[in-house]
């Protein structure tokens, strides 16, 4: 590994601090990514990075992103649970980087479900359009 300059170390520290602010504190919305062995093997790390990048590019500060172990839906990994106030809690499956970006734009920003990737959802009688 090549040596880093002091300036490069400072830039790395600042970028990691920015990422950590998405993980800490009270937030109104929450994204939980399944990062068990099955999720990681299916690409959950790429999805996680895409969520961070998309949240940062839209300057969204009120959404917390965390990780958990296996959610039990191994056939649809990577899986992601999204909770937004005044919307049903949803588990999305087969979430790659592109789908992660769609979830941020459509679910978090526009308050619309990404229907083609829902693998676990609330009963239809509580969803209102």
C-alpha positions in Angstrom: 0.0 0.0 0.0 1.3 3.4 -0.9 2.0 6.0 1.7 -0.6 8.8 2.0 0.2 12.5 2.5 -1.3 14.4 5.4 -3.7 16.1 3.1 -4.9 12.8 1.7 -5.4 11.4 5.2 -7.4 14.5 6.1 -9.6 14.1 3.0 -10.2 10.5 3.8 -11.1 11.3 7.4 -13.6 14.0 6.2 -15.2 11.7 3.7 -15.6 8.9 6.3 -17.1 11.4 8.8 -19.6 12.4 6.2 -20.6 8.8 5.7 -20.9 8.2 9.4 -23.4 11.0 9.8 -25.9 8.9 7.8 -25.5 6.1 10.4 -25.9 8.1 13.6 -28.5 10.1 15.4 -32.2 10.5 15.2 -33.5 10.5 11.6 -37.1 10.5 10.3 -36.5 7.8 7.7 -34.5 4.6 8.0 -32.9 2.2 5.5 -31.7 -1.2 6.9 -29.6 -3.3 4.6 -29.2 -7.1 5.1 -25.5 -7.7 5.3 -25.4 -11.3 6.3 -23.1 -13.7 4.4 -25.9 -14.2 1.8 -26.5 -10.5 1.3 -22.8 -9.6 1.0 -22.3 -12.4 -1.5 -25.2 -11.1 -3.6 -23.8 -7.5 -3.7 -25.2 -5.8 -0.6 -22.0 -3.7 -0.2 -22.4 -2.2 -3.6 -26.1 -1.4 -2.8 -25.0 0.1 0.6 -22.4 2.3 -1.2 -25.1 3.4 -3.8 -27.5 4.4 -1.0 -24.8 6.5 0.6 -23.9 8.1 -2.6 -27.5 8.9 -3.7 -28.4 10.2 -0.3 -25.3 12.5 -0.3 -25.9 13.6 -3.9 -29.4 14.8 -3.0 -28.1 16.2 0.3 -30.6 14.1 2.3 -29.7 14.4 6.0 -32.8 13.0 7.7 -32.4 9.4 6.6 -30.5 6.9 8.7 -28.8 4.0 7.0 -27.7 0.9 9.0 -26.9 -2.7 8.4 -28.2 -5.9 9.9 -27.7 -9.7 9.5 -29.7 -12.0 7.3 -33.4 -11.0 7.1 -34.4 -14.6 6.1 -35.2 -13.8 2.5 -32.0 -15.3 1.1 -33.6 -16.0 -2.3 -34.1 -12.3 -2.9 -30.8 -10.9 -1.6 -29.7 -8.2 -1.2 -32.7 -7.2 0.9 -33.4 -3.7 2.3 -36.0 -2.6 4.8 -37.2 1.0 4.3 -39.3 2.9 6.9 -40.5 6.4 6.1 -43.0 8.4 8.2 -46.6 8.1 7.0 -45.7 5.2 4.7 -45.9 1.5 5.2 -42.6 -0.3 6.3 -41.4 -2.3 3.2 -38.8 -4.9 2.5 -37.3 -4.6 -1.0 -35.4 -7.5 -2.6 -32.9 -7.9 -5.4 -31.5 -4.5 -4.5 -28.5 -3.7 -6.6 -26.9 -0.2 -7.0 -29.4 0.9 -9.6 -32.4 -0.2 -7.5 -30.9 1.5 -4.4 -30.7 4.8 -6.2 -34.4 4.3 -7.3 -35.4 3.6 -3.7 -33.8 6.9 -2.6 -35.4 8.9 -5.5 -38.8 7.3 -5.5 -39.5 6.0 -1.9 -37.5 8.5 0.2 -37.9 11.7 -1.9 -41.1 11.2 -3.9 -42.9 9.0 -1.2 -43.8 6.3 -3.7 -43.3 2.6 -3.4 -40.9 0.9 -5.8 -43.5 -1.8 -6.5 -41.4 -4.1 -8.8 -38.9 -4.9 -5.9 -41.2 -5.3 -2.9 -40.8 -8.7 -1.3 -42.6 -8.2 1.9 -45.2 -5.5 2.4 -48.1 -4.6 4.6 -51.7 -5.8 3.9 -53.3 -4.0 0.9 -56.0 -2.5 3.0 -53.6 -0.2 4.8 -51.9 1.1 1.6 -53.6 4.2 0.2 -52.6 5.8 -3.1 
